[in-house]
Amino acid sequence: MANNKVVNYIQESYDELMHKVSWPTWSELQGSAIVVSVASLIIAIIVFAMDEVFKNVLMQFYKLF
């Protein structure tokens, strides 16, 4: 009985993935990948800049003592 449920689940999942899901085209996928890459690079640069600023501020603060 449980085996039948597993087989049914796999068959329904396959049917949904093949016939009901709209997959992006190759060009849409490339465009999305570029957007994600650029956004990741911008966030990495911002985090790096914040890290450098905080490092310099703390170094100046610690020099006071």
C-alpha positions as CSV (number, residue, x, y, z in Angstrom):
1,M,0.0,0.0,0.0
2,A,2.8,2.5,0.9
3,N,4.7,1.4,-2.2
4,N,1.7,2.3,-4.4
5,K,1.6,5.8,-2.8
6,V,5.3,6.4,-3.6
7,V,4.9,5.3,-7.2
8,N,1.8,7.5,-7.6
9,Y,3.7,10.4,-6.1
10,I,6.6,10.0,-8.5
11,Q,4.3,9.7,-11.5
12,E,2.3,12.8,-10.6
13,S,5.5,14.7,-9.9
14,Y,6.9,13.7,-13.3
15,D,3.7,14.7,-15.0
16,E,3.6,18.1,-13.3
17,L,7.3,18.8,-14.1
18,M,6.9,17.9,-17.7
19,H,3.5,19.3,-18.6
20,K,2.5,22.0,-16.0
21,V,5.7,23.8,-15.1
22,S,6.8,26.6,-17.4
23,W,10.6,26.4,-17.8
24,P,12.5,29.6,-18.7
25,T,14.1,29.8,-22.1
26,W,17.9,29.7,-22.4
27,S,18.1,33.5,-23.0
28,E,15.9,34.2,-19.9
29,L,18.1,31.9,-17.9
30,Q,21.2,33.7,-19.0
31,G,19.7,37.1,-18.3
32,S,18.7,36.0,-14.8
33,A,22.2,34.6,-14.2
34,I,23.7,37.9,-15.2
35,V,21.4,39.9,-12.9
36,V,22.2,37.6,-10.0
37,S,26.0,37.8,-10.7
38,V,25.9,41.6,-10.9
39,A,23.8,41.9,-7.7
40,S,26.2,39.5,-5.9
41,L,29.2,41.5,-7.0
42,I,27.6,44.8,-5.8
43,I,26.7,43.3,-2.4
44,A,30.2,41.9,-2.1
45,I,31.8,45.3,-2.8
46,I,29.5,47.0,-0.3
47,V,30.3,44.5,2.4
48,F,34.0,44.8,1.7
49,A,33.8,48.6,1.9
50,M,31.9,48.5,5.2
51,D,34.4,46.1,6.6
52,E,37.3,48.4,5.6
53,V,35.6,51.4,7.1
54,F,34.8,49.7,10.4
55,K,38.4,48.3,10.5
56,N,39.9,51.7,10.1
57,V,37.5,53.3,12.6
58,L,38.3,50.7,15.2
59,M,42.0,51.0,14.5
60,Q,41.8,54.7,15.2
61,F,39.7,54.1,18.3
62,Y,42.2,51.6,19.7
63,K,45.1,54.0,19.1
64,L,43.5,56.3,21.6
65,F,44.3,53.8,24.4
